[in-house]
Amino acid sequence: MILKIDGDLNRYYVQSLCMVFFPGATFSESELPGEEVPEVYVRTTADGEGADIAYVKMKLNDKVCEATERVMPNEDITIATRASVAVGRAIFAAGKELLGHIPPWGILTGIRPAKIAGGLLADGRGIIRTKKILRDEYFLNPQKAALAVSVASQEAKLLKKIDRKSCSLYVSIPFCPSRCAYCSFVSYTTPRLLSLIDEYVDALLFDLTDAVETIKALGMHLETVYIGGGTPTTLDEKQLERLLSAISSHIDTSLLTEFTLEAGRPDTITERKLEIAKKYGVTRVSVNPQTLNDEILREIGRKHTAEDFFRAFELARASGIRDINVDLIAGLPGDDFKSFSETLDRVIELSPTNITVHTFCVKKASDALRNNSGIYSLASQDAAKSISYSQIKTKFAGYKPYYMYRQKNSVGNLENVGFSLDAHEGMYNVYMMEEVQTIFAIGAGAVTKLVDYRAPGEEGKTRIKRIFREKYPYEYLREHERRRTNDVGAKPPLLEAAVEFFSDDNN
């Protein structure tokens, strides 16, 4: 896609708006050789009455559509966002005319679609008015506006009593028994890499000590622990017990609000692994089929069947672990509404405490969309219907949406939503999405997120710093060896970086 911007605009934001209409697009400012690609020109100006004006010209093949939007000073739209809203509306209008597509989330972009709803509610707008603003100012369809308000309301209730000295710990296990066709995480499946697991656990325990010492030195206390991946239950029973016993020896797990083991693949779950999890204080597990259609499971590279899921789910229930989450994906290649709705109905019959419904995220989508956009459109229709059904069906089954996020290039520009029975919400998910709590992270690919609520940064936002660990297990292990042997070239421990971030000199 050729994108030209005239004005003081965040280029990434404009690109995100364009990708609502052209998923998977790559961007250039000049002519590209070969077949004709979409072209978008964006210009912003201001007039003497204080309004922000955006002009958009959008071209695809021989069709050209133009739109101009003018946003006056408005109590529901801040000065900082007025130009962005004007651009969003102009791109929305031009894209709608050019492609005949009405984005369900209007001009909202980014990973947190409930964020604006939460801000409006916090400012006292009220539920009814907030929904109206989302529909009229941001062009959300009524169902998405209602969902955003519902999630924002639930998050506000859950976060009302948050202890600002609390924190969470994420433990990364980036290994899986096989790689799913849709996977976006850094996870490893080859025998050579799986053979590193024992050494990897050694490194994790070294980092665990560092993280716990950091938490104590900062005067914080752990509220949640989340072991994710990958598939943590790729670890065998001996490896899993070693990891969990080490965590319980460093942390009083009885004081945690939540301790999650993302078991994930049904084919990695055994009765003994669940007994070990329960023994060391795990309170929440995920058993994730994604679909109960065996043909689709084979197509996406899963090595289990629907029957394996039911077996694993019953083992999890019999273990006595308090909460069980089930992940599903709408819009999987080859799947349709009938198949998805049957999967959801069967899962709801089991009454897990949590159900998370994801939208299939298109990978390397630009080539696929350019070469066969009809397949994408057909899939998005099934996905949209499936997502809508999931939100209605879960509501009538007693579940509430409590957290939500979106990904680039998701089918139909749709969302991922976590649903929960009352008092069974996965709080780690809320803390991650809302960025209201420091989350220490250990392991390959892990990202520590330091959150200083005392020190507003740019535009009054909470100050946040991210600390990235090595992406690949073998890199992580090399770094661990350097640190273990006190190599001068090793990165500083977490404690040093965290103390520096939270020191009064930086506030």
C-alpha positions as CSV (number, residue, x, y, z in Angstrom):
1,M,0.0,0.0,0.0
2,I,1.1,3.5,-0.8
3,L,0.5,5.8,2.2
4,K,1.2,9.5,2.1
5,I,0.6,11.7,5.1
6,D,0.5,15.5,5.1
7,G,0.3,16.8,8.7
8,D,1.5,16.1,12.2
9,L,0.1,12.6,12.7
10,N,1.3,9.4,14.3
11,R,2.1,7.3,11.2
12,Y,1.5,4.0,13.1
13,Y,-2.0,5.1,14.0
14,V,-2.8,6.0,10.4
15,Q,-1.4,2.6,9.3
16,S,-3.6,0.9,11.8
17,L,-6.7,2.6,10.5
18,C,-5.8,1.6,6.9
19,M,-5.3,-2.0,8.0
20,V,-8.9,-2.1,9.1
21,F,-9.8,-2.0,5.4
22,F,-6.6,-3.7,4.1
23,P,-5.5,-6.4,6.6
24,G,-1.9,-7.5,6.2
25,A,-1.0,-4.4,4.2
26,T,2.6,-3.3,4.0
27,F,3.4,0.4,3.5
28,S,5.4,2.6,1.2
29,E,5.4,6.3,0.3
30,S,6.3,5.7,-3.3
31,E,5.1,3.8,-6.3
32,L,5.7,0.1,-6.2
33,P,6.5,-2.1,-9.2
34,G,4.1,-4.9,-10.4
35,E,0.4,-5.1,-9.8
36,E,-1.6,-2.1,-8.7
37,V,-1.8,-1.6,-5.0
38,P,-4.1,0.6,-2.8
39,E,-3.2,4.2,-2.4
40,V,-4.2,6.4,0.6
41,Y,-3.5,10.1,1.0
42,V,-4.2,11.8,4.3
43,R,-4.0,15.5,5.1
44,T,-4.9,17.4,8.3
45,T,-5.5,21.1,8.9
46,A,-7.1,23.3,11.4
47,D,-9.5,26.3,10.9
48,G,-10.1,29.5,12.7
49,E,-13.0,28.1,14.8
50,G,-10.7,25.5,16.5
51,A,-11.9,22.6,14.4
52,D,-9.6,19.9,13.1
53,I,-10.1,18.9,9.5
54,A,-9.0,15.7,7.8
55,Y,-9.1,14.9,4.1
56,V,-8.6,11.4,2.8
57,K,-8.3,10.2,-0.8
58,M,-8.3,6.4,-1.2
59,K,-7.7,4.7,-4.5
60,L,-8.0,1.0,-5.5
61,N,-7.5,0.0,-9.1
62,D,-9.5,2.6,-11.1
63,K,-11.9,3.5,-8.2
64,V,-11.2,6.7,-6.2
65,C,-13.1,7.8,-3.1
66,E,-12.6,11.0,-1.1
67,A,-13.9,12.1,2.3
68,T,-13.5,15.2,4.5
69,E,-14.3,15.3,8.2
70,R,-14.4,18.3,10.5
71,V,-14.3,17.8,14.3
72,M,-15.2,20.8,16.4
73,P,-14.2,21.3,20.1
74,N,-16.2,18.7,21.9
75,E,-16.4,17.7,25.6
76,D,-16.5,14.1,24.6
77,I,-13.3,14.3,22.5
78,T,-10.1,15.7,24.0
79,I,-7.9,18.2,22.2
80,A,-5.1,15.6,22.0
81,T,-7.3,13.2,20.1
82,R,-9.4,15.5,18.0
83,A,-7.2,15.3,14.9
84,S,-7.0,11.6,15.2
85,V,-10.7,11.3,15.4
86,A,-11.1,13.4,12.3
87,V,-8.6,11.2,10.4
88,G,-10.3,8.1,11.6
89,R,-13.7,9.3,10.5
90,A,-12.4,10.3,7.0
91,I,-10.7,7.0,6.5
92,F,-13.8,5.2,7.7
93,A,-16.0,7.1,5.2
94,A,-13.6,6.7,2.3
95,G,-13.0,3.0,3.0
96,K,-16.7,2.3,3.5
97,E,-17.5,3.8,0.1
98,L,-14.5,2.2,-1.7
99,L,-15.0,-1.4,-0.3
100,G,-18.5,-1.5,0.9
101,H,-17.2,-2.7,4.3
102,I,-18.4,-1.3,7.7
103,P,-15.8,-2.0,10.4
104,P,-17.5,-3.3,13.5
105,W,-15.1,-1.4,15.8
106,G,-15.5,1.8,13.8
107,I,-12.3,4.0,14.1
108,L,-11.0,2.4,17.3
109,T,-7.6,0.8,16.8
110,G,-5.1,-0.7,19.1
111,I,-5.0,-3.7,21.4
112,R,-7.4,-2.4,24.1
113,P,-10.8,-1.5,22.5
114,A,-12.4,-1.0,25.9
115,K,-9.9,1.7,26.9
116,I,-11.9,4.7,25.7
117,A,-15.1,3.3,27.2
118,G,-13.3,3.0,30.5
119,G,-12.1,6.6,30.3
120,L,-15.5,7.9,29.5
121,L,-17.1,6.0,32.4
122,A,-14.4,7.2,34.8
123,D,-15.2,10.8,33.8
124,G,-18.8,10.3,34.8
125,R,-20.4,9.9,31.4
126,G,-22.5,7.0,32.5
127,I,-23.3,3.8,30.7
128,I,-26.0,5.1,28.3
129,R,-24.1,8.2,27.3
130,T,-20.8,6.3,26.9
131,K,-22.5,3.8,24.5
132,K,-23.9,6.7,22.5
133,I,-20.5,8.4,22.3
134,L,-18.9,5.2,21.1
135,R,-21.6,4.8,18.4
136,D,-21.8,8.5,17.3
137,E,-18.2,9.7,17.7
138,Y,-16.2,6.6,17.1
139,F,-18.6,4.7,14.8
140,L,-18.8,1.4,16.7
141,N,-21.8,-0.8,15.9
142,P,-24.2,-1.1,18.8
143,Q,-23.1,-4.6,19.8
144,K,-19.5,-3.6,20.0
145,A,-20.3,-0.4,21.9
146,A,-22.3,-2.4,24.4
147,L,-19.4,-5.0,24.7
148,A,-16.8,-2.3,25.3
149,V,-18.9,-0.7,28.0
150,S,-19.6,-4.1,29.6
151,V,-15.9,-5.0,29.7
152,A,-14.8,-1.6,30.9
153,S,-17.5,-1.7,33.7
154,Q,-16.4,-5.1,34.8
155,E,-12.7,-4.2,34.8
156,A,-13.4,-1.0,36.8
157,K,-15.2,-3.1,39.4
158,L,-12.3,-5.7,39.6
159,L,-9.6,-3.0,39.8
160,K,-11.4,-0.9,42.4
161,K,-9.6,-2.4,45.3
162,I,-6.2,-3.0,43.7
163,D,-3.3,-2.9,46.1
164,R,-0.7,-0.6,44.5
165,K,2.1,-2.5,46.2
166,S,1.1,-5.8,44.7
167,C,2.7,-7.3,41.6
168,S,2.5,-10.5,39.5
169,L,5.0,-13.0,38.1
170,Y,5.0,-14.5,34.6
171,V,7.0,-17.7,34.0
172,S,7.7,-18.5,30.3
173,I,7.7,-22.1,29.0
174,P,8.3,-21.6,25.3
175,F,7.9,-25.3,24.3
176,C,5.1,-27.2,22.6
177,P,4.6,-30.8,21.5
178,S,3.8,-29.6,18.0
179,R,3.4,-26.2,16.3
180,C,-0.1,-24.9,15.5
181,A,-0.5,-23.5,12.0
182,Y,-1.8,-20.2,13.5
183,C,0.6,-19.8,16.4
184,S,2.1,-16.3,16.9
185,F,4.1,-17.1,20.0
186,V,7.8,-18.0,20.1
187,S,7.5,-21.7,20.9
188,Y,9.7,-24.6,20.1
189,T,8.9,-28.1,19.1
190,T,12.0,-29.8,17.5
191,P,13.6,-32.7,19.5
192,R,16.9,-30.8,19.7
193,L,15.2,-27.8,21.4
194,L,12.9,-29.9,23.6
195,S,16.1,-31.6,24.8
196,L,17.0,-28.2,26.4
197,I,14.1,-28.3,28.9
198,D,16.1,-29.6,31.9
199,E,18.8,-27.0,31.3
200,Y,16.1,-24.4,30.7
201,V,14.4,-25.2,34.1
202,D,17.8,-24.7,35.8
203,A,18.0,-21.2,34.3
204,L,14.4,-20.4,35.2
205,L,15.1,-21.3,38.9
206,F,18.1,-18.9,38.8
207,D,15.9,-16.1,37.5
208,L,13.2,-17.0,39.9
209,T,15.5,-16.2,42.8
210,D,16.4,-12.9,41.2
211,A,12.7,-12.0,40.7
212,V,11.7,-12.9,44.3
213,E,14.6,-10.9,45.8
214,T,13.6,-7.9,43.6
215,I,10.0,-8.1,44.8
216,K,11.1,-8.2,48.4
217,A,13.7,-5.4,48.0
218,L,11.0,-3.1,46.5
219,G,8.6,-3.9,49.4
220,M,6.0,-5.4,47.0
221,H,4.0,-8.6,47.4
222,L,3.0,-11.1,44.8
223,E,-0.7,-11.3,44.0
224,T,-0.7,-13.7,41.0
225,V,1.6,-16.1,39.3
226,Y,1.1,-17.2,35.7
227,I,3.0,-20.0,34.0
228,G,2.4,-19.6,30.3
229,G,3.9,-20.6,27.0
230,G,4.1,-22.3,24.7
231,T,2.6,-25.2,26.6
232,P,3.9,-25.5,30.1
233,T,2.7,-29.1,30.4
234,T,5.1,-30.0,27.7
235,L,7.3,-30.5,30.8
236,D,7.2,-34.1,32.0
237,E,6.0,-34.8,35.5
238,K,9.5,-34.7,37.1
239,Q,10.3,-31.4,35.4
240,L,7.0,-29.8,36.3
241,E,7.3,-30.9,39.9
242,R,10.8,-29.4,40.1
243,L,9.6,-26.1,38.8
244,L,6.4,-25.9,40.9
245,S,8.2,-27.0,44.1
246,A,10.8,-24.3,43.6
247,I,8.1,-21.7,43.1
248,S,6.4,-22.8,46.3
249,S,9.7,-22.8,48.2
250,H,10.2,-19.1,47.3
251,I,6.6,-18.0,47.5
252,D,3.8,-18.7,49.9
253,T,1.3,-19.7,47.3
254,S,-1.5,-19.9,49.8
255,L,-1.4,-16.0,49.9
256,L,-1.8,-15.7,46.1
257,T,-5.1,-14.5,44.7
258,E,-4.4,-16.7,41.7
259,F,-1.9,-19.2,40.5
260,T,-2.3,-20.2,36.8
261,L,-0.8,-23.1,34.9
262,E,-1.6,-22.8,31.3
263,A,-1.8,-26.5,30.6
264,G,-3.2,-25.8,27.1
265,R,-2.8,-28.9,24.9
266,P,-5.1,-31.8,26.1
267,D,-2.5,-34.3,24.8
268,T,0.1,-33.0,27.4
269,I,-2.3,-33.3,30.4
270,T,-2.0,-36.2,32.7
271,E,-3.7,-37.0,36.1
272,R,-0.3,-36.9,37.8
273,K,0.6,-33.5,36.4
274,L,-2.6,-32.1,37.7
275,E,-2.0,-33.7,41.1
276,I,1.4,-32.0,41.2
277,A,-0.2,-28.7,40.2
278,K,-2.8,-28.9,43.0
279,K,-0.2,-30.0,45.5
280,Y,1.9,-26.8,44.9
281,G,-1.0,-24.4,45.0
282,V,-2.2,-24.0,41.4
283,T,-5.7,-22.5,41.4
284,R,-6.3,-22.1,37.7
285,V,-5.6,-24.2,34.6
286,S,-6.3,-23.8,30.9
287,V,-7.5,-26.8,28.9
288,N,-7.6,-25.5,25.3
289,P,-9.2,-27.5,22.4
290,Q,-9.6,-24.4,20.2
291,T,-12.2,-26.4,18.3
292,L,-14.0,-29.8,18.8
293,N,-14.0,-30.5,15.1
294,D,-11.4,-33.3,14.6
295,E,-10.9,-32.5,11.0
296,I,-10.0,-28.9,11.7
297,L,-7.7,-29.9,14.6
298,R,-5.7,-32.0,12.1
299,E,-5.6,-29.1,9.6
300,I,-4.2,-26.7,12.1
301,G,-1.5,-29.0,13.4
302,R,-3.0,-30.0,16.7
303,K,-2.0,-33.6,17.8
304,H,-5.1,-34.2,19.9
305,T,-8.8,-35.0,19.3
306,A,-12.0,-33.7,20.7
307,E,-12.2,-36.8,22.8
308,D,-8.7,-36.0,24.3
309,F,-10.1,-32.6,25.4
310,F,-13.0,-34.2,27.2
311,R,-10.7,-36.6,28.9
312,A,-8.3,-33.8,30.0
313,F,-11.2,-31.6,31.1
314,E,-12.6,-34.2,33.4
315,L,-9.1,-34.9,34.8
316,A,-8.8,-31.2,35.6
317,R,-12.2,-31.1,37.2
318,A,-11.5,-34.2,39.3
319,S,-8.2,-32.6,40.5
320,G,-10.0,-30.1,42.6
321,I,-8.2,-27.1,41.0
322,R,-10.6,-24.2,41.5
323,D,-10.8,-22.7,38.0
324,I,-10.7,-24.2,34.6
325,N,-10.4,-22.0,31.5
326,V,-11.2,-23.2,27.9
327,D,-9.8,-21.4,24.9
328,L,-11.7,-21.5,21.6
329,I,-10.9,-19.8,18.2
330,A,-13.5,-18.4,15.8
331,G,-12.7,-18.2,12.1
332,L,-10.2,-21.0,11.9
333,P,-9.3,-22.0,8.3
334,G,-11.9,-24.4,7.1
335,D,-14.2,-23.9,10.1
336,D,-17.7,-22.4,9.8
337,F,-20.4,-21.1,12.0
338,K,-22.1,-24.4,12.4
339,S,-19.0,-26.1,13.6
340,F,-18.0,-23.3,15.9
341,S,-21.4,-23.0,17.5
342,E,-21.5,-26.7,18.1
343,T,-18.1,-26.5,19.8
344,L,-19.2,-23.6,22.0
345,D,-22.5,-25.3,23.0
346,R,-20.6,-28.5,24.1
347,V,-18.1,-26.5,26.1
348,I,-20.8,-24.5,27.9
349,E,-22.4,-27.8,28.8
350,L,-19.3,-28.6,30.8
351,S,-19.6,-25.3,32.8
352,P,-15.9,-24.3,33.0
353,T,-15.4,-21.2,35.2
354,N,-13.8,-19.3,32.3
355,I,-14.2,-19.4,28.5
356,T,-11.9,-17.3,26.3
357,V,-13.0,-16.8,22.7
358,H,-10.3,-15.7,20.3
359,T,-10.6,-14.6,16.7
360,F,-8.3,-16.3,14.2
361,C,-5.4,-14.0,13.5
362,V,-4.2,-14.1,9.8
363,K,-0.5,-14.6,9.5
364,K,1.5,-13.4,6.5
365,A,-1.8,-12.1,5.4
366,S,-0.7,-9.5,2.8
367,D,0.0,-12.1,0.1
368,A,-3.1,-14.1,0.9
369,L,-5.3,-11.0,0.8
370,R,-3.9,-9.7,-2.5
371,N,-4.2,-13.1,-4.2
372,N,-7.5,-14.2,-2.9
373,S,-9.5,-11.6,-0.9
374,G,-12.7,-13.6,-1.4
375,I,-11.6,-16.3,0.9
376,Y,-10.8,-13.8,3.6
377,S,-14.3,-12.1,3.2
378,L,-16.1,-15.4,3.4
379,A,-14.1,-16.4,6.5
380,S,-14.8,-13.1,8.2
381,Q,-18.6,-13.5,7.7
382,D,-18.5,-16.9,9.5
383,A,-16.1,-15.5,12.2
384,A,-18.4,-12.4,12.8
385,K,-21.4,-14.6,13.2
386,S,-19.5,-17.0,15.5
387,I,-18.1,-14.1,17.7
388,S,-21.6,-12.6,18.0
389,Y,-23.1,-16.0,18.9
390,S,-20.4,-16.6,21.6
391,Q,-21.3,-13.3,23.3
392,I,-25.0,-14.0,23.3
393,K,-24.7,-17.7,24.3
394,T,-22.2,-17.1,27.2
395,K,-24.4,-14.3,28.6
396,F,-27.4,-16.5,28.8
397,A,-25.3,-19.2,30.4
398,G,-24.3,-16.8,33.2
399,Y,-20.9,-15.7,32.0
400,K,-19.7,-12.0,31.9
401,P,-17.0,-10.5,29.6
402,Y,-14.3,-9.3,31.9
403,Y,-11.3,-8.6,29.6
404,M,-10.8,-8.1,25.9
405,Y,-8.0,-7.4,23.4
406,R,-7.5,-7.2,19.6
407,Q,-4.7,-8.3,17.3
408,K,-3.5,-7.0,14.0
409,N,-4.9,-8.9,11.0
410,S,-7.5,-10.8,13.0
411,V,-10.3,-12.1,10.7
412,G,-13.0,-9.6,10.3
413,N,-11.1,-7.1,12.5
414,L,-12.7,-8.8,15.4
415,E,-11.8,-9.2,19.1
416,N,-10.7,-11.7,21.7
417,V,-12.8,-11.8,24.8
418,G,-12.5,-13.6,28.2
419,F,-15.8,-14.6,29.8
420,S,-16.1,-15.7,33.4
421,L,-18.6,-16.8,36.0
422,D,-19.0,-14.4,38.9
423,A,-15.9,-14.3,41.2
424,H,-13.8,-16.5,38.9
425,E,-12.2,-13.9,36.7
426,G,-8.6,-14.4,35.7
427,M,-7.1,-11.3,37.4
428,Y,-3.7,-11.7,35.7
429,N,-5.4,-11.1,32.4
430,V,-6.9,-7.9,33.6
431,Y,-3.7,-6.6,35.0
432,M,-1.9,-7.3,31.8
433,M,-4.5,-5.6,29.6
434,E,-5.0,-2.5,31.8
435,E,-1.3,-2.0,32.7
436,V,-2.1,-1.1,36.3
437,Q,0.4,-3.5,38.0
438,T,4.0,-4.4,37.7
439,I,4.5,-7.8,36.2
440,F,7.9,-9.4,36.6
441,A,8.7,-12.0,33.9
442,I,11.3,-14.7,33.6
443,G,12.3,-17.1,30.9
444,A,12.9,-16.8,27.1
445,G,10.8,-14.3,25.4
446,A,9.5,-12.9,28.7
447,V,8.9,-9.2,29.1
448,T,8.9,-7.6,32.5
449,K,6.6,-4.6,32.7
450,L,7.4,-2.1,35.5
451,V,4.5,0.2,36.3
452,D,4.9,3.2,38.4
453,Y,1.5,4.6,39.2
454,R,3.0,7.4,41.2
455,A,4.7,9.0,38.3
456,P,2.6,10.1,35.4
457,G,4.5,10.4,32.2
458,E,3.6,11.9,28.9
459,E,0.0,13.2,28.8
460,G,-0.6,12.1,32.4
461,K,-0.1,8.4,31.6
462,T,1.3,6.0,34.2
463,R,5.1,5.6,33.6
464,I,5.9,2.2,32.3
465,K,9.2,0.5,31.4
466,R,9.6,-2.9,29.6
467,I,12.6,-5.2,30.1
468,F,12.9,-7.8,27.4
469,R,14.6,-11.1,27.9
470,E,16.3,-13.1,25.1
471,K,13.8,-14.3,22.5
472,Y,15.1,-17.8,21.9
473,P,15.8,-20.5,24.5
474,Y,19.4,-21.1,23.3
475,E,20.1,-17.3,23.6
476,Y,18.5,-17.3,27.0
477,L,20.6,-20.2,28.2
478,R,23.8,-18.5,26.9
479,E,23.0,-15.4,28.9
480,H,22.2,-17.5,31.9
481,E,25.6,-19.1,31.8
482,R,27.3,-15.7,31.5
483,R,25.4,-14.5,34.6
484,R,25.9,-17.7,36.5
485,T,29.7,-17.5,36.0
486,N,29.7,-13.7,36.7
487,D,30.8,-12.8,33.2
488,V,31.4,-9.1,32.9
489,G,29.4,-9.0,29.7
490,A,26.2,-10.4,31.3
491,K,23.2,-8.2,31.6
492,P,22.5,-6.7,35.0
493,P,20.1,-8.5,37.2
494,L,16.4,-7.5,37.4
495,L,16.9,-5.9,40.8
496,E,19.2,-3.2,39.6
497,A,16.9,-2.2,36.7
498,A,13.8,-2.2,38.9
499,V,15.4,-0.2,41.8
500,E,16.6,2.4,39.4
501,F,13.1,2.7,37.8
502,F,11.3,3.1,41.1
503,S,13.9,5.4,42.7
504,D,12.6,8.8,43.8
505,D,15.2,10.4,41.5
506,N,13.2,9.3,38.5
507,N,9.8,10.6,39.7
